Amino acid sequence: KKSVFGKNYALFSVPNATHPTAPDSIYAEMSVHPDHLVQRILPDEYDKLPRDRKIKWRQRRNFKIDYIMQRKMRTVGNATQSSTADAASARVPSFFTADEHWFPGSKSPFKDFAHGGACCVSMSMEEISEAGVAVPDARRDGNWEGVDSVLVGVGHTLVKFYSKNKMPVNERMLIPDTNYVSFLYAFDPRPPFQLLARSGYFCLGFASTSEDEEGGTINPHSVLTRNRPLQQNNETFACAQIHYVSSIIEKLGDSSTAVIGYGMNDCTARLVEVSKKEIARLLFPDPWDMVVSKKPS
């Protein structure tokens, strides 16, 4: 379970706790939810793996990345593991979405196991408070004791055929395979990197057909991504069937904004700017701000 083999690892760095003047320590998130599994790695130090059946299934025809697939990075110490269930503020998502109404309880079509995708931007308690949301009380959840900032990333999960086996056959047609959703998560930047909050699921939209709205030249292929929208319960959403967040970073010259990069249907990519205040509101929403509305007829 604590092996560093796998895929979709999000990397982040934190200052070296014992040697402040040394380079930052680099970590790989191997899973986000329900267990936050993190391993310190040494990217510049690795062992060469043999080209055998264990990695052959991950290799493509003469791709130049094959030699990278044969690298096993060296690690430092044991992986740290914390459970979402250990923090009261992370046990349930910060908001619920339509799929939980359509497919309640054990009928959820999405995989329970969630990978990272992109990590991380730092948010101080002051930044979270400035968003007008209530910072969790350390007296009610000891995991917040001494926390003066959090690292925020974007994880993902998806519908896979085997996750629908527990559902009646007549309901499976309502849940197409390989539909992706994302969620925000926040964790303590100190080992064992306890997950402290997670948002409900969301998807990121298609590229606009307006250069003014996109803020630059439009990729002519982006229009093709609209042929495969996200679908659930015979409802079609204004986002790609597969949207995958691969980067999140603080905007240069504007520490109040994060830039998120994601791909659409494995075809084209897009960058969007999101204010940290909006991220804080999604992670720590005021229940009175929640709006329940009926879909226009």
C-alpha positions as CSV (number, residue, x, y, z in Angstrom):
1,K,0.0,0.0,0.0
2,K,2.9,2.3,0.7
3,S,4.8,1.6,-2.5
4,V,5.8,4.6,-4.6
5,F,4.9,2.9,-7.8
6,G,1.8,4.3,-9.6
7,K,0.7,7.3,-11.4
8,N,-0.9,10.7,-11.0
9,Y,1.4,11.8,-8.2
10,A,1.2,15.4,-7.3
11,L,4.5,16.9,-6.1
12,F,5.0,19.7,-3.6
13,S,7.9,21.1,-1.5
14,V,8.2,22.5,2.0
15,P,11.1,24.1,3.8
16,N,13.6,21.7,5.3
17,A,12.5,21.4,9.0
18,T,15.9,20.6,10.4
19,H,18.1,22.7,8.0
20,P,16.3,26.0,7.1
21,T,19.1,27.1,4.7
22,A,19.0,23.8,2.8
23,P,16.9,23.2,-0.3
24,D,13.2,22.5,0.2
25,S,12.2,18.9,0.8
26,I,10.2,17.5,-2.0
27,Y,7.2,15.2,-1.5
28,A,5.0,13.1,-3.7
29,E,1.3,12.6,-2.9
30,M,0.4,9.0,-3.8
31,S,-3.2,9.3,-2.8
32,V,-5.4,12.1,-1.4
33,H,-8.6,10.5,-0.2
34,P,-9.7,8.6,1.9
35,D,-6.0,8.3,3.0
36,H,-3.5,11.1,2.4
37,L,-0.4,9.1,1.6
38,V,2.8,11.1,1.2
39,Q,6.4,10.1,0.5
40,R,9.5,12.3,0.6
41,I,11.5,11.7,-2.6
42,L,14.9,12.6,-4.1
43,P,14.1,13.4,-7.8
44,D,17.7,13.6,-8.9
45,E,18.6,10.2,-7.4
46,Y,17.1,7.1,-8.9
47,D,17.8,3.5,-9.8
48,K,17.4,2.1,-13.3
49,L,14.6,-0.5,-13.6
50,P,15.0,-3.4,-16.0
51,R,12.7,-3.4,-19.1
52,D,10.5,-6.3,-18.0
53,R,6.9,-7.2,-17.7
54,K,6.4,-5.1,-14.6
55,I,6.7,-1.8,-16.5
56,K,6.1,-3.0,-20.0
57,W,2.3,-2.3,-19.8
58,R,3.1,1.3,-19.1
59,Q,5.4,1.8,-22.0
60,R,4.4,2.9,-25.5
61,R,5.9,2.2,-28.9
62,N,9.4,3.6,-28.9
63,F,8.2,6.8,-27.0
64,K,11.1,8.9,-25.8
65,I,9.6,8.8,-22.3
66,D,10.2,5.1,-22.0
67,Y,13.6,5.7,-20.3
68,I,11.8,7.8,-17.7
69,M,9.3,5.0,-17.0
70,Q,12.4,2.9,-16.0
71,R,13.4,5.2,-13.2
72,K,12.7,4.4,-9.6
73,M,13.3,7.5,-7.6
74,R,14.9,7.1,-4.2
75,T,12.9,7.9,-1.1
76,V,13.7,9.2,2.3
77,G,12.1,7.5,5.3
78,N,8.7,5.9,5.4
79,A,5.6,7.3,3.8
80,T,3.3,9.3,6.1
81,Q,-0.4,8.4,6.2
82,S,-3.3,10.3,7.5
83,S,-7.0,9.6,7.1
84,T,-9.7,11.9,6.0
85,A,-11.8,10.5,8.7
86,D,-9.4,11.8,11.4
87,A,-10.3,15.4,10.8
88,A,-13.9,16.5,11.5
89,S,-13.6,19.3,8.9
90,A,-12.7,16.8,6.2
91,R,-14.9,13.8,6.9
92,V,-17.6,15.0,4.6
93,P,-17.2,17.3,1.6
94,S,-17.9,21.0,2.1
95,F,-20.9,20.9,-0.2
96,F,-22.9,18.2,-1.9
97,T,-23.7,17.8,-5.6
98,A,-26.4,16.5,-7.8
99,D,-24.9,13.0,-8.1
100,E,-25.4,12.4,-4.4
101,H,-29.0,13.1,-4.8
102,W,-29.4,10.9,-7.8
103,F,-27.3,8.1,-6.5
104,P,-27.3,8.2,-2.7
105,G,-25.2,6.2,-0.3
106,S,-23.6,3.0,-1.7
107,K,-24.9,3.8,-5.2
108,S,-22.3,6.5,-5.8
109,P,-20.7,5.8,-9.2
110,F,-17.4,7.5,-8.5
111,K,-14.4,5.6,-7.3
112,D,-13.8,6.0,-3.5
113,F,-10.1,6.3,-4.1
114,A,-9.0,9.7,-5.3
115,H,-5.6,10.7,-6.7
116,G,-4.1,14.1,-6.7
117,G,-3.7,16.0,-9.9
118,A,-2.1,19.2,-9.0
119,C,-0.5,20.6,-5.8
120,C,-0.2,23.2,-4.3
121,V,-0.8,26.8,-3.4
122,S,-0.3,28.1,0.1
123,M,-3.1,29.9,1.9
124,S,-2.6,31.5,5.3
125,M,-5.3,31.6,8.0
126,E,-5.5,35.4,7.3
127,E,-6.2,34.8,3.7
128,I,-8.9,32.3,4.5
129,S,-10.5,34.8,7.1
130,E,-10.4,37.6,4.5
131,A,-12.7,35.5,2.3
132,G,-15.4,35.9,5.0
133,V,-15.5,32.3,6.0
134,A,-15.1,30.8,9.4
135,V,-11.7,29.2,10.1
136,P,-12.2,25.8,11.8
137,D,-11.9,26.0,15.6
138,A,-8.9,24.0,17.0
139,R,-10.8,23.5,20.2
140,R,-13.3,21.4,18.3
141,D,-10.8,19.7,16.0
142,G,-7.3,19.2,17.4
143,N,-5.9,18.7,13.9
144,W,-6.1,22.5,13.5
145,E,-3.9,23.1,16.5
146,G,-0.9,25.3,15.5
147,V,-1.9,25.5,11.9
148,D,-1.1,28.9,10.5
149,S,-1.4,28.0,6.8
150,V,-2.6,25.2,4.6
151,L,-1.5,23.8,1.2
152,V,-4.3,23.5,-1.3
153,G,-4.4,21.1,-4.3
154,V,-6.9,19.7,-6.8
155,G,-7.7,16.0,-6.8
156,H,-9.8,13.9,-9.1
157,T,-11.9,10.8,-9.3
158,L,-14.0,9.2,-12.1
159,V,-16.6,6.7,-13.0
160,K,-15.3,3.2,-13.9
161,F,-17.2,0.2,-15.0
162,Y,-16.3,-1.8,-11.8
163,S,-17.6,0.9,-9.5
164,K,-21.1,0.3,-11.1
165,N,-21.2,-3.4,-10.3
166,K,-23.1,-2.7,-7.1
167,M,-25.9,-1.0,-9.0
168,P,-28.9,-2.5,-10.6
169,V,-28.5,-3.0,-14.4
170,N,-31.3,-0.5,-15.2
171,E,-29.4,2.2,-13.3
172,R,-26.0,1.6,-14.9
173,M,-27.0,3.2,-18.2
174,L,-27.5,6.5,-16.3
175,I,-23.8,6.6,-15.4
176,P,-21.4,6.6,-18.5
177,D,-17.9,5.3,-17.8
178,T,-14.8,7.5,-17.6
179,N,-16.5,10.7,-16.6
180,Y,-14.1,12.8,-14.5
181,V,-14.8,15.2,-11.6
182,S,-12.4,17.3,-9.5
183,F,-12.4,18.5,-5.9
184,L,-10.3,20.9,-3.9
185,Y,-8.5,19.8,-0.7
186,A,-6.4,21.5,2.0
187,F,-3.8,19.9,4.3
188,D,-1.4,20.8,7.0
189,P,2.0,21.5,5.5
190,R,3.7,19.7,8.4
191,P,4.1,15.9,8.5
192,P,2.0,13.7,8.6
193,F,0.2,16.2,6.3
194,Q,-3.2,15.7,7.8
195,L,-6.0,16.4,5.3
196,L,-8.1,19.2,6.8
197,A,-10.8,20.0,4.3
198,R,-12.1,18.9,0.9
199,S,-14.8,20.4,-1.3
200,G,-17.6,18.7,-3.2
201,Y,-17.1,17.6,-6.8
202,F,-17.0,20.1,-9.7
203,C,-16.0,20.2,-13.3
204,L,-14.2,22.9,-15.2
205,G,-15.8,24.3,-18.4
206,F,-15.1,24.3,-22.1
207,A,-13.0,27.0,-23.7
208,S,-14.9,30.0,-24.9
209,T,-15.3,30.8,-28.6
210,S,-14.5,34.4,-27.8
211,E,-10.9,35.6,-27.7
212,D,-11.8,38.4,-25.4
213,E,-13.2,35.9,-22.9
214,E,-10.3,33.5,-23.2
215,G,-7.8,36.3,-22.9
216,G,-5.8,35.2,-25.9
217,T,-5.6,33.1,-29.1
218,I,-8.1,30.3,-29.1
219,N,-6.9,26.8,-29.9
220,P,-8.9,25.8,-33.0
221,H,-9.1,22.2,-31.8
222,S,-10.9,23.2,-28.5
223,V,-14.3,23.2,-30.3
224,L,-13.9,19.4,-30.8
225,T,-13.9,18.8,-27.0
226,R,-17.6,19.8,-26.9
227,N,-18.5,16.6,-28.7
228,R,-17.9,14.7,-25.5
229,P,-19.5,16.5,-22.5
230,L,-19.8,15.2,-19.0
231,Q,-23.1,13.3,-18.5
232,Q,-24.8,11.8,-15.5
233,N,-28.4,10.7,-15.0
234,N,-29.3,11.8,-18.5
235,E,-28.2,15.3,-17.7
236,T,-25.5,17.0,-19.8
237,F,-23.1,19.4,-18.2
238,A,-21.2,22.3,-19.8
239,C,-17.8,20.7,-19.3
240,A,-15.7,17.9,-20.9
241,Q,-16.3,14.3,-20.1
242,I,-12.6,14.2,-19.2
243,H,-11.2,17.3,-17.6
244,Y,-7.9,16.7,-15.8
245,V,-6.2,19.4,-13.6
246,S,-2.5,19.0,-13.9
247,S,-1.2,22.3,-12.4
248,I,-2.1,24.9,-9.8
249,I,0.2,27.7,-8.9
250,E,0.1,31.2,-7.4
251,K,-0.1,33.9,-10.1
252,L,3.1,35.8,-10.6
253,G,2.8,39.3,-9.1
254,D,-0.6,38.6,-7.5
255,S,-0.6,36.4,-4.4
256,S,-4.3,36.6,-4.1
257,T,-4.9,34.6,-7.3
258,A,-4.2,31.0,-8.3
259,V,-3.8,29.8,-11.9
260,I,-5.2,26.3,-12.6
261,G,-4.2,24.4,-15.8
262,Y,-6.3,21.5,-17.1
263,G,-6.8,19.4,-20.1
264,M,-10.1,18.7,-21.9
265,N,-10.9,15.2,-23.3
266,D,-7.1,14.6,-23.7
267,C,-7.2,17.0,-26.6
268,T,-6.5,20.6,-25.6
269,A,-5.5,22.5,-22.5
270,R,-6.7,25.6,-20.8
271,L,-5.6,28.0,-18.0
272,V,-8.0,29.7,-15.7
273,E,-7.5,32.2,-12.9
274,V,-9.3,31.7,-9.6
275,S,-9.1,34.0,-6.6
276,K,-8.0,32.5,-3.3
277,K,-11.1,33.9,-1.7
278,E,-13.2,31.8,-4.0
279,I,-11.1,28.7,-3.2
280,A,-11.6,29.4,0.6
281,R,-15.4,29.8,0.1
282,L,-15.5,26.4,-1.7
283,L,-13.5,24.7,1.0
284,F,-15.2,26.4,4.0
285,P,-18.6,27.6,2.8
286,D,-21.2,29.3,5.0
287,P,-24.2,27.0,4.9
288,W,-26.4,30.1,4.6
289,D,-24.7,31.0,1.4
290,M,-25.8,27.7,-0.2
291,V,-28.5,28.3,-2.9
292,V,-30.9,25.5,-4.0
293,S,-32.5,26.3,-7.3
294,K,-34.7,24.6,-9.8
295,K,-33.3,23.9,-13.2
296,P,-34.9,26.3,-15.7
297,S,-37.5,24.5,-17.9
